[in-house]
Structure formats: C-alpha cells, structure tokens
Amino acid sequence: MNNETVGDDFSQLESWIGASEESPRNEYSAEFSAKTVLYKFKAKDWEKLESDILTKPKYWQERCIASLGHNRSEAAIGIIKKTLLQSPYIDTRIMAMYELDWANAPIERKHIRPIYRDWE
C-alpha cells in the first residue's frame, strides 16, 4: 500500500496557475512551473492532478495544460489526453491537441473520435 500523500508540490502548481484568471502570468510561467514544480511531482501528486483537472475552471485547465506540455512526461501526456477527451471547454480541448502535437505525442484513434463527435 502506498502511504504517500499529496504535498507542497501540488500546492505550488496551484499557486503558479493562480487563484483567478486575473492572476499574474507571463510567457515563461508555464515553462517555469513545468521545470521547477512538475518535475518534483510524486505519484500521488499526478493522481490528484488527474482527478482534479476537470473540476477546475477553463483558465486553470489551459494554464495547467501549457505546463504539462512543457513537462512531457508520461503522466503529463496522459492528463493532457484526458483533458482532450473530457474537458467541457472546446478551446481547452483545442489547446490540448496543440500541446500533444508540439510534444510529438501520438493521438490514438480513441482520442480523436469523441472530439469530432462534438463538432459534427
């Protein structure tokens, strides 16, 4: 059994993403959070992010996807794919497609069909 708990690293990611859409950001925020926070994530942090991302507002999902795109770990790519399939925000899903393309991550057919269904 894994007794690992979600720690300060997840809180740091939330801080970098911001408490509102007006929270300060710059062009380096996503890359910085990927290289200083996400790389320290433990399994429980990744699990929490995966379970929480779809409960967050649009700006939060988009900022998180940008950071995950800079991280490019297997866990990050998996969360981007989940957002691509399940986010209620079409702009967020488009951003997820962009980040997967930028990361040269394959988008399996199971990820493509549900997206096009929404646009038909």
C-alpha positions as CSV (number, residue, x, y, z in Angstrom):
1,M,0.0,0.0,0.0
2,N,1.3,3.4,-0.9
3,N,1.0,5.9,2.0
4,E,2.5,8.8,0.0
5,T,0.4,12.0,0.4
6,V,-0.1,14.9,-1.8
7,G,2.3,17.6,-0.7
8,D,3.6,21.1,-1.2
9,D,4.4,20.4,-4.9
10,F,0.8,20.3,-5.8
11,S,0.1,23.5,-3.8
12,Q,3.0,25.1,-5.7
13,L,1.4,24.2,-9.0
14,E,-1.9,25.7,-7.9
15,S,0.0,28.8,-6.8
16,W,1.7,29.1,-10.2
17,I,-1.6,28.6,-12.1
18,G,-3.3,31.3,-10.0
19,A,-6.4,31.7,-8.0
20,S,-8.2,33.5,-10.8
21,E,-8.0,34.4,-14.4
22,E,-6.5,37.7,-13.4
23,S,-3.6,36.1,-11.5
24,P,-0.3,37.4,-12.9
25,R,1.3,35.3,-15.6
26,N,4.0,35.9,-18.2
27,E,5.2,34.0,-21.2
28,Y,7.6,31.9,-19.1
29,S,5.2,30.8,-16.3
30,A,4.2,27.5,-18.0
31,E,7.8,26.5,-18.7
32,F,8.9,27.6,-15.2
33,S,6.2,25.7,-13.4
34,A,7.0,22.6,-15.5
35,K,10.7,22.7,-14.8
36,T,10.5,23.7,-11.1
37,V,7.3,22.1,-9.9
38,L,6.1,19.3,-12.1
39,Y,9.4,17.6,-12.3
40,K,9.2,17.0,-8.5
41,F,5.7,15.5,-8.6
42,K,5.3,12.2,-6.9
43,A,2.7,9.6,-8.0
44,K,0.1,11.0,-5.6
45,D,0.5,14.5,-7.0
46,W,0.0,13.2,-10.5
47,E,-3.1,11.3,-9.4
48,K,-4.6,14.3,-7.7
49,L,-4.0,16.5,-10.7
50,E,-5.6,13.9,-13.0
51,S,-8.6,13.6,-10.7
52,D,-9.0,17.4,-10.2
53,I,-8.2,19.0,-13.6
54,L,-11.7,18.6,-15.0
55,T,-13.2,20.2,-11.9
56,K,-11.2,23.4,-12.5
57,P,-12.3,26.5,-14.5
58,K,-11.2,27.0,-18.1
59,Y,-8.3,29.3,-17.4
60,W,-6.9,26.8,-14.8
61,Q,-7.2,23.9,-17.3
62,E,-5.5,25.9,-20.0
63,R,-2.6,27.1,-17.8
64,C,-2.1,23.6,-16.5
65,I,-2.1,22.1,-20.0
66,A,0.6,24.6,-21.0
67,S,2.7,23.5,-18.1
68,L,2.1,19.8,-18.8
69,G,3.1,20.4,-22.4
70,H,6.5,21.7,-21.2
71,N,6.9,18.7,-18.9
72,R,6.1,16.0,-21.5
73,S,6.4,13.1,-19.0
74,E,4.1,10.1,-19.5
75,A,1.9,11.3,-16.7
76,A,1.7,14.8,-18.2
77,I,0.8,13.5,-21.6
78,G,-1.9,11.2,-20.1
79,I,-3.5,14.1,-18.3
80,I,-3.4,16.2,-21.5
81,K,-5.2,13.4,-23.3
82,K,-7.8,13.1,-20.6
83,T,-8.5,16.8,-20.9
84,L,-8.6,16.5,-24.7
85,L,-11.4,13.9,-24.3
86,Q,-13.4,15.2,-21.4
87,S,-13.0,19.0,-20.9
88,P,-16.3,20.8,-21.4
89,Y,-14.4,23.7,-22.9
90,I,-13.7,23.5,-26.6
91,D,-10.8,26.0,-26.5
92,T,-9.2,23.9,-23.8
93,R,-9.5,20.8,-25.9
94,I,-8.0,22.5,-28.9
95,M,-5.1,23.7,-26.7
96,A,-4.6,20.0,-25.5
97,M,-4.4,18.9,-29.2
98,Y,-1.8,21.6,-29.8
99,E,0.3,20.6,-26.8
100,L,0.2,16.9,-27.8
101,D,1.2,17.9,-31.4
102,W,4.0,20.1,-30.0
103,A,5.2,17.3,-27.8
104,N,5.1,14.8,-30.8
105,A,2.8,12.6,-28.7
106,P,0.7,10.3,-30.7
107,I,-3.1,10.9,-30.5
108,E,-4.7,7.5,-30.7
109,R,-7.9,7.0,-32.6
110,K,-9.8,6.5,-29.3
111,H,-8.9,10.1,-28.5
112,I,-9.9,11.5,-31.9
113,R,-13.4,10.2,-32.5
114,P,-15.0,11.8,-29.4
115,I,-13.6,15.2,-30.3
116,Y,-15.0,15.1,-33.8
117,R,-18.4,14.0,-32.5
118,D,-18.7,17.3,-30.7
119,W,-18.0,19.2,-33.9
120,E,-20.4,17.3,-36.1
